[in-house]
Structure formats: structure tokens, C-alpha cells
């Protein structure tokens, strides 16, 4: 790749990697654990799960 070429990146989207119910359950479990420190963790996770 040349230094003058412009590189484009795509934003990382967690929903693209939630392939089955086990992935969804694990993601939600982590969000529930994080919710003690971050009250937005569960609503944010539910939004991601809805997009998956």
C-alpha cells in the first residue's frame, strides 16, 4: 500500500458478530455484569441485540 493512498475503515459493529443465541446470552450476561459500573450497559446491549 502506498503512503498516498487513502485507507477507509468501517466502524466495528458488535451486532455483526452475534451469530446465535449463545452469543447473545453471553453478550447480555457481560452487559449485566457491567451495569453495576455503567447503568447504560444493558439498554445499549439490548439495542445491539435488536440489530443483530
N, C-alpha and C positions, 0 to 999 in steps of 0.2 A: 504494500500500500504506500502510495506516495504521501509525503507530508502535506502536499497541497490539496489532496482530496478531502472532501467534507464527509465525515463519518456521521451517520444518523443512528440513533438508538431508539428503541421502543421502550416505553415505560413498563416496568415489571408489574404484572397483574397476577396476584395470588389466585384469583378465580380460574385462571387458565390451567392451574396445576391441581385443582381439587377434582380428581377423576372419579372417585366413588364415595360411598357413604362412610367408609373407614377414614378416608382423608378428611371429609367434612367433620366427622366426630372428633378426630384428633385436633383439627384446627379450632373447633369450638371449645374443646377442653382447655387448650392453651389460652384462648381468649378469656375463659372463665378464671383461670389462674391469674392472669394479668390484670383482671378487673379490680383486684384489691388496690393496685397502684394506679391504674388508669381506668376511670369509670366509662370511658368511651370505647374500651376494647370490645365489649360484647356487641353493642349496636354496630360498630364498624365491621366486626366479623360476620354478623347476620347479613349486612349489605353485600359483603364479598360472597357469602354462600348463596345469596339470591342471584348474583350474577353468574355463578358457576354452572 
